Amino acid sequence: MSFARTRVKICGTTNLSDALSAAEAGADAIGLIFAPVSKRRIDAAAARQISLAVEPSVGRVGVFLDQSSEEVLRLADATRLSAVQIHDRYSSAEWAELASFYPVVRVVRPADLGQIDVPALGSSITLMLDAPQPGSGQPLDWPALAPAFPAGAWLAGGLGPSNVAQAISALRPAGVDAVSALEVRPGHKDPALVRAFVEAVRRADGPSQR
């Protein structure tokens, strides 16, 4: 059985050099965190500079936590994002509003699996399974989650070059998202680790998907 190519997002990008390195390594998207509490928070001016500098084929995903849908849309427009990733519990109307403007990545926790009507989300909202504490670097129990993992969902939580192949084998996510395992310190990537992560994903996909 063949599977679609796994997409790669390098999250917590805070500077232009790391963004360009991720793109050169073959990442499909970079994550720009606007959550006020994050150690990897980026300001709007720096995010806009990155968005305008990378090739249009590289996704620019804004990551938001405890921020209103109005603030999300304002920052997304100002920084030229191509998608938004949301760690909040919005109303159905708010999800629909966001999805009418941008592709939405809706982050869920293991406890949420089985409680979301995936078909009702529509084509503009994609689920991403993350650890209960995002950015903690703690991987999930992938085999245990396999029965409930939704087809087409992305995976985050403690992923790095040494374990992403195992995660892909267990869950076959549409995409994978890494942060802390690729850093020399919060907000600053090690280009060698970023390359190693992308290469590990491509090996896990198999030769037909490289």
N, C-alpha and C positions, 0 to 999 in steps of 0.2 A: 504494500500500500504506500502511495506517495502522499506527501503533505506539502502544503503551501510553504513558501519561504517565510521563516520567522523574522518579523521586524525587530529592530533594535533601537531602543531609546536610551540615550545617555542623559540622565537627569542631574539636577543640581549644578548646571552650568552657570558660572558666574562671570566669565571673562571671554573676550574674543579669541584669545589663543586656544583655550580649551575647546571652544565651539568649532573652530577650524580644524583642530586636531581630530575631534570626533567625526566630523564630516569626512576628512581625509581617510580615516580608518574604515569608513564604510557604514557609519551609523545612519539609520533612516530618519532619526529625529533627535533633537536635543530638548531637555526640559529646563524651563526657566521658572524658578520658584519665587512667587510673590507673597507667600504666606508670611505674615508679620513675625511669627514665632520661630521661623526657620533659621538655622545657622548658615544656610546657603541662599538666603534671600538676595534677590537682585533688584536694583532700582530700575525704573522705567527707561531712563536714558541709556543705561548700559544694555538693557534687553533690546531696545530698538536698534542700537548699533549692531548687535549680533544678528538680529533678524534681517537687517539690510545687507549684511556682509556675506552670509552663507548663501549657497545656491538655493534657488526656489524649490528644488527637489528635496531639500532637507527640511523636515517638519520642525516647526517652532511651537512647542507645547507649553502653555502657561499653566503653572500648578498653583491652586488656590485652596485656602483653608480658612473657615470662619470669615468669609467675605461675601457681601451681598452680590446678587446676580448683576446689579447695576455696576458695581465696582469691577466685577469680572469683565463685563463688556467694555467698560471704559478703558481698562488697561490692555485688553486684547486688541482694541483698535489702535491705541496709542503706540503699542510696541510691535505691531504687525505680526501677531500670532497667526498660526494656521489651525490651531486647535486649543481647547482648554481642558484641563484635568482638574476634577472637582473632588474634594475630600469633605463635602458638606452634605447634610440632609435637607434638600430643597423640596418645595412643594411640586406637584405635578406641573403646575403652570410655570414655575421657574425653570424646571428642566426643559420644558417645551420651548420657553423663550430662548434659553441659551442655545438649544439645538437648532433653532431657526436661523441663527447667525453663524455658528461654528460647529464643527464636529466636536463631540463631547466625550471625554473619557471619565466615566463615573467610577470612583474608587470604592471598593467594598472590602470587608473583612471576612475571614473564614466563617464567622458566626452569621453573616448575612446570606451566605449561599443557601439556595433553596427557598428564600423568602422574596426573591425578586422575580417578577414576571418578565423574563428576558424578551420574548417576542413583542411585548407591549412597549418596549423601550423605543423601537423604531430603528431605522438604519443610521441615524445620526448620533446615537449614543452607544458607546462601547464600554463594556465592563473591564475593570482592572482589579485583580485580586492582589491585595497588599497585606503586609503584616499588621497586627493590631497597633503597633507603634511604628509608623513609617519612618524610614531613615535610621532604624536601630541596628541594621545589619544582621538581624536574626532571620535565618531562612525558615520557611514554612515546612510542614510535613506533607510533601507533595503527593506521595502515594495515597495517604489517607484522604486527601482532598479530591483525588481523581474522580470518584463517582459523582461529585456535585459540581465539578468545575465546568462552567458553561462553554460550549463550543464558540469560538471566535473571541474569547476573552484574552486579555493581556495578563502578564504575571510580573509582580515586583516582590521585593522583600528578601534581602540578604543574598541577592544573586551576584556572582562574580565569575571570573574565568575558570575557577576550579570546580564549580558546581552547576553551571547553567546547562550543560549537556544533560545532566541527570534530571533537572527540572523539566527540560523540553521533552525528554523521553517519557516522563511520568504524566505530563499534562497536555502536551502539544498545544501550547498557547499560540495565539496569533502574533503576539509580540512579547518581548521581555524588556525590563526596565531596570537599570542598575545605577547605584549612586556610591554608597560608602565604600564598597569593595574596590572601587577604581580611583580612590583619592589618596593623596599624600597627606592632606589635611582637609577639613570640611570646606567645600567650595573650590578646591584645587585638584585637578585630575592628574594622574600619572599617565602620560600618553602611551607608554608601553602596556599598561594594564588595560587601557581602553582598546588598543589594538588586539590584545590577547582575548578580551571578552568578545569582540566582534568575530574574531577568527574561531573561537570556541562555538559560537552560535552557528556559524556557517558549516563547521565540521559536523555538528549535531544534525543539521538539516540534511546532510548527505550531498554527494557530488552533483546531483541533478538540480539542486536549488542554489548553488553558489553563483 
